[in-house]
Amino acid sequence: MERLNKTVPTVKLSGAQKKQLAELDSKFAAKIAEREIALQGEITKSSASGDFEKVEALQQQLTGERKKLQAELEDKKESVRLKP
C-alpha cells in the first residue's frame, strides 16, 4: 500500500465534489438505462421477425454506446476530481 501511495497519492474530495460525482453517476446510469431500453425493444422486434443479423448489429451498437457513455462518465468524474 505504501508503494502505491507514493506513485499515486490519494486525493481528499470535498463534500461538493462527492455530490457532483454522485450526480454524474446517477445521470449517466439513467442515460445508459434509457439507451438499453430503447435498443432492447428494437432487438426484441428484430428477433421476433427472425432478422438475426440486425439483432447482432443492435447488440454491438448497445455495447458500443454503453462503453462510450462509461468513458464520458469517467472523463467528467476525473475533471471533477482535479478541480480544487
N, C-alpha and C positions, 0 to 999 in steps of 0.2 A: 504494500500500500504506500509506503513512504516513497519508493521509486516512482510510482505513478503520480503522486502529488508533486514531485519535483519536475516532471515533464509536463504535466497538465494540472496546474493548480486549480483547486476548487474555487468557484466564484459564489459569493453570497448574493442572493437575489433579494431585492426589496419586495415589500408587500404588493406594490403596484405592478412590478414585473411578474410576480407569481400570478396575479389576477389577469394580466394580459396573456400570459401563457395558457392559463385555463380557458380564457375566452377563445383563443386561437384553436385550442384542441376541440372545443365544443363546436365552433364554426366549421372547421374542416371535417369533423365527424358527420355533421349534417350534410355538407356538400357531397361527401363520399356516399353516404346513405341515399341521397337523392339520385345520384348517378346510378347506383346499384339497382335501385327500384325501377328506374326508367329502362335501363338496359335489360334487367331480368324479365320485364314484361315483353320486350322485343324478342328475347331469347326463347321465352315460352311460346310465343306465337310462331316463331320460325321452326321450333322443334315440333310443334303440333302439325305444321304444314309439311314437315319432312325435309326442310331445307337445312341440312346439317352443315353445309359449307358456311352458310350465313350464321348459324349458331356458333361455329368455331371463330368466325371473324368478330362477332359481337363479344364473345368471351375474351378474346385478345384485346379488343377495344376497352373493355371493362378493366382488365388488368393494367393496361397502359394508362388509363385515366386515373386509376387508383394510385399507381406509382407516381404519376405527375403531381397529383394533389398532395401526396405524402412528402414529396421533395419540396414543394412550395411551402408546406407547413413547416418543415424543418428550416428552410431559409428564413422564414418570418420569425420563427422562435429564436434562431441564432441572432437575428438583428435585435430582438428584444433583450436577449441576454447580454449583448455587447453595449447596450445603452447604459450610461452611468446613472 
